[in-house]
Amino acid sequence: MLDLVVLSLHFFLCFLIFLAIWRGHKDVDLPSSSTGTVETEPDGLILIGQEEDIKKSQRITAKVNGREVVVFYHEGKFHALDSRCYHEGGPLRLGEIEDINGQACIVCPWHKYKITLETGEGLYEGINPLEPSPTPQWQSKGVKQRIHKVTVDNGNVYVSPPDLSVSFDSDYFAEKYKNGGDLPMEK
């Protein structure tokens, strides 16, 4: 009987841990981010939230056509990009923002990949071995992360649906975990 009680407690604790990990950190709990339903305007823009709310929280996640998008408010500008890192699907909404050579970059919390908020370029620090005294310099890998156009109108923040005629590396994870699929938040 004691074994059954211990086993039941173990199962219950594992279940609670699973729920804590699965729910993860939520930046702002909006209907659009929790239910996957968003309000689409006649011009095709998707309402993400109120400008002041996003400015206060500095970031918010929402579903845009089934894919999770993170909207950042940083240094007076709104930026939106796919919420999963192009490298291995890390949760960019949990990353820190760093300034690299005058560019605001989100740093993926899993593997420290750096992605510009403005263009979606992946950055890396490299050297030119042909230089007499090679010093590390920031280089671009090209655009790796899909960015989304943000529009602010009448105190509301909108995101344009993605133009899928052009593909980016982040599309793999955006599509893989679309409509309720989920990756762990921690590694």
N, C-alpha and C positions, 0 to 999 in steps of 0.2 A: 504494500500500500504506500509506503514512504517513497519508493521508486516512482510510482505514478504521480505523486504530488511534486517531486523534484522535476520530473519530466514535464509536467504541466507548467510549472513555474519557468522552466527553461524555454519552453515554447512561447509562453506569453512574453517574456523579456525579448526574445528574438523578434517577435512580431512587433513590439514597440520600437525596437531599434530600426527595423525595416521601415515602419511608418515614418519615423523621424528622418531617415535618409531620403525616402521617396518624396516626402513633402518638401524637403529642402528649404533653403532660405528664400523667402518671398520679399521682393523689394516693395511692391505695392500690390495689394489685393484688389484688382479691378475686375469687374465682370468680364471684360474683354480678355483678360489674361487667365482667368480661372475657368471659364466655360468654353472658350474657343469661339464664342460668337462676338462679332464686332459690328459696329454700326457703319454701314457703307453709305456714303453720300452720293447724290446723283452724279457728281463728276468723277466717281470712282475712288475718291479718297476714303481712307478708313480712319475713323475716329479712334484715337488711342487714349486720350484723356484730357484733363484740364491743364492748361499751361502752368498755372501756379502750383498745382499738385506735383507735377513732374519736376519743376524747378526745386521744390522743397526736397523731394526724395533723390534728386540727381540722376535717377535711372528708373526704368520701368520695363517690364516685359509684357508682350501682348501677342496674340495670334493674328497673323495677317495671311489670309488665304490658307489657313491650316499650318503655316510655318511660324515658329517662334522667332520674334524679332525683339531686340533690346533697343530702347531709346535712351540715350544719354543726354543730360544737360550739362555742358562743360564750358566754362569761360564764356558764357553768354550765347552759346550756340546749341542747337539740338542736332543730334546725330543718331541715325538708326542703322543697324546692321543685323545680319543673321546672328542669333544668340549663341550658336554653337561654333567653336573655333574650327577653321578649315583644316587644321592639322589632325586632330583626333576627336573632335567634338566636345572639347572642354567648355564649361559654362562661362561665357564671356561676361554675363551679368554679374558674376562674382569677382571679376578681375579689377585690378587697380588701374587708374589712368596715370600715365607718365608722359612727360614732355621729352621727346627725342628730336634733337636738331630743330626745335621750333614747331614740331608736329605733335599734336595730342594723339597718344596711342593707348589702346586698351592692351593690357598684358594678361594673357590667358593664365588662369591660376594653376593649370595642370603642368604645362611644360614651358611657361614663360615666353611663349611666342608673342611678338609685338605686332600689332595691327593698327594702322592709322585710322582714326575715326572719320577723317574727311574723305579718304579715297578707298579704304579697304586694302591698302598695300601691306604685304608682309615685309617686315624689316629684319635685317640681321646685321651683326657686327663682324666685319671681315677685314683681312689685310691683303695688300698686294705684295707678294713675296719678291717682286722685281724691284721694288723701291729700295734704296740704300738703307734706310731705317724705317722698315714698315711699321706703321701705326694703325691700330684698328679704326675703321670708319664705318658709319652706318650706310648700308646698301639696301636697295629695294629688290624683293623677289618678284615684283609685279603685283597686280591686284589679285588677291586670293579670297577675300571676304566680300560677300555681296553687301552693298550698302543700299539703303532705301531712302528715297526723297522724303523729307519732312516739310510739312507746311503748317504754319501757325496762322489761324484766322479766328478773330473774335474770341480770343482766350481759349480756343480749342487747338489741340495738336493732332495732326493727321499724318498718315504715312501712305504713300502711293503703293499700290500693289507692285510686286516685282515684275520686271520685264524678263521673262524666261527665254527670250530669243538669244540671249547671251548667257553663257554659263560661267560659273566661278567654282573654285574648289570647295567653298563652304556649302554649295548646293547639295553635295553628297549627304552631309549630316542633316541639313535642313529637310531633305526629302526622306531620309531614312527614319527620322523621328517625328515626321509630320503627323498631325491629328492624334495626339495622345501618346505616341511612342516616347520613350524617355531613356536618357542615359543617367548614370549616377552623377551626383553633383561633386563627389569627392573621389580622389584616386589614391 
